[in-house]
Amino acid sequence: MMESPIEFGKVLAMARRDIKSWGTYKTQAVISILGAALGIITWGLSSTYVNRPVPQYNTDYVSFLIVGILIGSLILPLQQGIQSRVSPFTLETILMAGIKTPTFILGTVVWPYVFSVITFIPQLVIGVEYFHAHLIVDPLSFVLSLLISSSIIFSLAIIGTAFRIVTKTSDPVTWALNVGASVFSGMTFPIQQLNNYVPGLSTISWVFPQTWVYNIVRLATLEGASVLNPGIAEAFAGAALFGVVLLPISLAAFRWGIRRAKRDGTLGHF
């Protein structure tokens, strides 16, 4: 029988360790939760001054913006968790401990991701109750959008980590993607708005994986769009293609980064 590359008992143990560590500093825990709630309030207040319809998703700007912020709170911490835990600073310890890399990666991101889900709930309540975000959720589409989006963000985080293992500072690939996505992905405004400045500029947006993430989650939560609809299925298929392509690339990049660092004798350097 093939041995599983993930040791689930150790994954749970590492998650319990992180939960205990987080709960030890109660003031910081309270501040982090309040910060999440205050963040959505700030964005909500800002959006009320520029509230315009967003015909691409048959919704208003407040709802559009709040879903974008919620995506950033629910999915993007996965990337931040991986890059902060699996880095040149920790990799040598991982290898010396004898823990399989998939086990370590999964074990170290469980609690950050669970915490992002915890903070997502009050943000969602505030967005709906106080800023009247109008959400029409298709459960199947929403779950699929989270799975596809998580695979994309996970892959980008691993690619970034691979380059950081070699460079010890930053990686040019995910840095360029993140900078470009901050303008072109449509987090805070519809990408069609770009065409008002340069005709056809929004076409560039679809080069960035993050654009597909925001698009399919918004389709699932703002329109209640079903993946059984051919037009919606096409959008989900495009996003899934990014995930399918990026995942093996990320794993290959990670193995390359470790081999390169070992060859250069810099694996434990930072």
VOGU-3710 file (C-alpha; in Angstrom, 3 decimals, decimal comma):
1> mmespiefgk> 0,000/0,000/0,000  1,408/3,405/-1,027  2,360/5,605/1,918  0,578/8,944/2,065  2,921/11,934/1,614  0,887/13,832/4,210  1,001/12,790/7,870  -2,389/14,025/9,052  -1,688/13,432/12,748  1,283/15,774/12,585
11> vlamarrdik> -0,711/18,280/10,544  -3,309/18,482/13,338  -0,587/18,691/15,990  1,052/21,637/14,219  -2,322/23,358/13,816  -3,032/22,908/17,553  0,392/24,413/18,303  -0,406/27,519/16,247  -3,848/27,891/17,821  -2,346/27,670/21,315
21> swgtyktqav> 0,359/30,190/20,432  -2,214/32,599/18,978  -4,492/32,275/22,004  -1,619/32,954/24,422  -1,471/36,612/23,409  -5,082/37,553/24,059  -4,675/41,272/23,408  -3,132/40,624/20,013  -5,880/38,113/19,231  -8,613/40,643/20,014
31> isilgaalgi> -6,835/43,364/18,019  -6,489/41,106/14,982  -10,218/40,286/15,016  -11,215/43,935/15,509  -8,805/44,923/12,747  -10,560/42,601/10,323  -13,936/44,090/11,214  -12,664/47,681/11,042  -11,119/46,975/7,653  -14,440/46,065/6,065
41> itwglsstyv> -16,096/49,094/7,707  -13,458/51,424/6,246  -13,837/50,016/2,757  -17,602/50,043/3,061  -17,673/53,707/4,082  -15,381/54,617/1,200  -17,487/52,751/-1,300  -20,714/54,529/-0,341  -19,342/57,736/-1,858  -18,783/56,198/-5,265
51> nrpvpqyntd> -21,709/53,802/-5,389  -22,463/53,028/-9,016  -24,008/50,002/-10,696  -21,753/47,208/-11,912  -23,616/45,700/-14,869  -21,013/42,972/-15,398  -22,338/41,243/-12,274  -25,816/42,825/-12,128  -25,022/44,435/-8,792  -24,057/47,711/-7,121
61> yvsflivgil> -20,569/48,955/-6,341  -20,818/48,387/-2,580  -21,589/44,701/-3,079  -18,891/44,412/-5,744  -16,256/45,996/-3,500  -17,185/44,096/-0,349  -16,959/40,730/-2,136  -13,507/41,766/-3,380  -12,398/42,528/0,178  -13,856/39,268/1,453
71> igslilplqq> -11,913/37,368/-1,217  -8,767/39,065/0,028  -9,597/38,005/3,581  -10,635/34,431/2,816  -8,296/33,233/0,057  -5,191/35,423/-0,055  -4,036/34,504/3,508  -3,214/31,097/2,045  -0,421/32,710/0,024  0,778/34,790/2,946
81> giqsrvspft> 0,793/31,758/5,262  2,906/29,646/2,932  5,406/32,399/2,178  5,865/33,258/5,851  6,235/29,653/7,057  8,059/27,974/4,155  11,003/30,260/3,469  14,819/30,363/3,456  14,554/31,010/7,191  12,730/27,761/7,944
91> letilmagik> 13,597/25,349/5,150  16,734/23,897/6,706  14,816/23,227/9,933  12,107/21,451/7,937  14,612/19,160/6,248  16,502/18,442/9,486  13,299/17,602/11,353  12,542/14,801/8,905  9,011/16,058/8,302  7,823/15,544/4,769
101> tptfilgtvv> 7,507/18,820/2,908  3,793/18,370/1,990  3,064/17,660/5,663  4,893/20,780/6,791  3,284/23,022/4,183  -0,233/21,824/4,971  0,353/21,823/8,716  1,626/25,389/8,780  -1,199/26,881/6,728  -4,123/25,149/8,461
111> wpyvfsvitf> -4,414/27,641/11,313  -3,842/30,830/9,253  -6,517/29,630/6,840  -8,938/28,646/9,623  -8,384/32,056/11,211  -9,150/33,765/7,898  -12,461/31,861/7,814  -13,200/32,996/11,392  -12,599/36,662/10,531  -14,522/36,255/7,276
121> ipqlvigvey> -17,775/35,646/9,162  -18,015/39,016/11,008  -16,842/40,797/7,863  -19,636/39,138/5,905  -22,238/40,048/8,540  -21,090/43,685/8,647  -21,053/43,926/4,863  -24,582/42,580/4,524  -26,270/44,098/7,582  -24,706/47,552/7,730
131> fhahlivdpl> -23,660/48,271/4,150  -26,477/46,325/2,502  -24,324/44,205/0,224  -26,635/42,178/-1,979  -25,369/38,618/-2,272  -26,994/35,909/-4,370  -24,960/32,769/-3,730  -24,998/29,556/-5,703  -23,595/26,999/-3,208  -22,017/24,662/-5,780
141> sfvlslliss> -20,445/27,489/-7,750  -19,183/29,092/-4,540  -17,484/25,920/-3,310  -15,932/25,296/-6,727  -14,734/28,900/-6,915  -13,013/28,555/-3,536  -11,325/25,290/-4,522  -10,103/26,636/-7,859  -9,016/29,950/-6,346  -7,151/28,237/-3,513
151> siifslaiig> -5,236/26,051/-5,962  -4,193/29,130/-7,951  -3,095/31,110/-4,887  -1,342/28,052/-3,418  0,616/27,556/-6,639  1,660/31,207/-6,813  2,848/31,048/-3,199  4,959/27,945/-3,858  6,502/29,537/-6,971  7,374/32,607/-4,937
161> tafrivtkts> 8,887/30,473/-2,197  11,006/28,581/-4,743  12,593/31,799/-5,972  13,116/33,084/-2,432  14,974/29,890/-1,526  17,498/30,778/-4,233  17,573/34,585/-4,036  17,073/34,816/-0,219  15,215/38,098/-0,720  12,265/38,228/-3,086
171> dpvtwalnvg> 11,066/36,691/-6,303  10,532/38,645/-9,508  7,753/36,419/-10,867  5,077/36,633/-8,186  6,140/40,214/-7,391  5,353/41,227/-10,971  2,074/39,290/-10,897  1,005/40,873/-7,611  1,905/44,393/-8,728  0,098/43,911/-12,027
181> asvfsgmtfp> -2,884/42,335/-10,301  -3,214/45,306/-7,951  -4,124/47,368/-11,021  -5,622/44,890/-13,458  -7,317/42,132/-11,436  -10,470/44,056/-10,532  -10,258/43,861/-6,758  -11,661/47,340/-6,112  -13,172/48,321/-9,457  -14,550/46,511/-12,516
191> iqqlnnyvpg> -11,818/45,792/-15,034  -14,034/47,251/-17,783  -13,312/50,642/-16,215  -9,787/50,392/-17,640  -11,211/50,769/-21,145  -12,250/54,330/-20,296  -8,572/55,234/-20,198  -7,211/53,045/-22,990  -9,629/51,165/-25,255  -9,173/47,414/-24,897
201> lstiswvfpq> -6,905/47,745/-21,832  -9,079/45,358/-19,810  -7,936/42,524/-22,094  -4,594/42,559/-20,278  -6,398/41,738/-17,025  -7,068/38,161/-18,104  -3,332/37,437/-18,193  -3,277/37,621/-14,399  -4,528/34,574/-12,449  -5,944/36,832/-9,746
211> twvynivrla> -8,430/38,274/-12,245  -9,930/34,829/-12,735  -10,105/34,354/-8,964  -12,103/37,554/-8,421  -14,284/36,861/-11,444  -15,486/33,357/-10,570  -16,053/34,153/-6,887  -18,080/37,219/-7,828  -20,082/35,224/-10,351  -20,900/32,702/-7,611
221> tlegasvlnp> -21,794/35,252/-4,932  -23,213/38,293/-6,728  -25,210/36,694/-9,534  -25,842/33,254/-8,064  -24,482/31,962/-11,358  -24,635/28,201/-11,820  -21,747/26,261/-13,316  -24,401/24,336/-15,242  -24,838/27,452/-17,344  -22,520/27,089/-20,395
231> giaeafagaa> -21,339/30,707/-20,226  -20,515/30,450/-16,517  -18,926/27,023/-16,984  -16,575/28,586/-19,533  -15,403/31,168/-16,989  -14,838/28,466/-14,374  -13,016/26,280/-16,906  -10,648/29,146/-17,720  -9,848/29,631/-14,041  -9,462/25,880/-13,503
241> lfgvvllpis> -7,004/25,770/-16,410  -4,809/28,260/-14,577  -4,911/26,032/-11,497  -4,132/22,857/-13,456  -1,196/24,484/-15,229  0,230/26,365/-12,251  0,168/23,493/-9,737  2,727/21,195/-11,445  4,804/24,246/-12,391  4,901/25,331/-8,751
251> laafrwgirr> 5,962/21,899/-7,496  8,663/21,669/-10,169  9,856/25,175/-9,252  10,007/24,237/-5,568  12,124/21,157/-6,295  14,349/23,264/-8,549  14,821/25,858/-5,794  15,908/23,235/-3,263  18,304/21,571/-5,734  19,794/24,922/-6,719
261> akrdgtlghf> 20,285/26,012/-3,100  21,902/22,667/-2,229  24,209/22,903/-5,237  25,218/26,458/-4,312  25,627/25,520/-0,654  23,177/28,243/0,428  20,252/26,166/1,638  20,554/27,370/5,230  21,540/30,938/4,335  19,235/33,921/4,581
//
